[in-house]
Each structure stands twice: as structure tokens, then as C-alpha cells.
Amino acid sequence: MTALPDTVAEYRRTPVFTETTVPAALTDEHATKPGVWAVIAVETGRLEFHDVETGAARVLGAGATAVVAPERRHKVTPLGSVSFHVAFHR
């Protein structure tokens, strides 16, 4: 599991997405820009996080987070009713 470095700070946060409002860009393979870390935070329900580079997937439940390193290819899949947001750090 990747950990967020102590040297970065949040600079932007998405609105809360649900299974019906999640942008297609997040459910397709994508990556953050160089130097940008993402923290995916599940508020309610369940979300599957896919690390495209390793093929690993894990289910995030309410209160769980996934940290995504800069330029790391990944995607998410809602598992039924869910709400989550993404916080970007640099």
C-alpha cells in the first residue's frame, strides 16, 4: 500500500461522487500528473480500486482510502450504492 508523503499538502478536492455521478474518466484507466498524489476516500458504500499496473484490485468500504502515487495508472468501479471523493496533493 502506498503512503502519502509528509511533504505534500492537499490543494484540491472533487465534489462527492455517487454510482450515478462518477465521471467516466475515473472508471476508465487514468493517472495523475507528475508530482500529484490522489487520495480516494469512500464515504458510504463500497468502491473497487484497481491498480492497472500490477493488476491488483481491492474493495474499499466506508471510511477507507486508497493513495495513488503520481502517474500511477488506476481506475475505480462502484459496487452498488456508493459516495466518495478524491483529494489531490502536491
C-alpha angles and dihedrals in degrees: 000000000000118000125212110248118243089232096069131077134199113262103167140017129195123230116263110281127204133195088273099042102041108123115245088235089070095050091050124067111283142147138210121251123266110290094014121117123194129207114199109203121192113210100179135000125006135304128186114224117204123198098206094193095058099025090234120142132186136180117240117204130195110308094019126119138197121207116213119200120222115286092004111146112233145140139195134226122200112229101208120302110009142153124198144147137206123229118200122212135187 
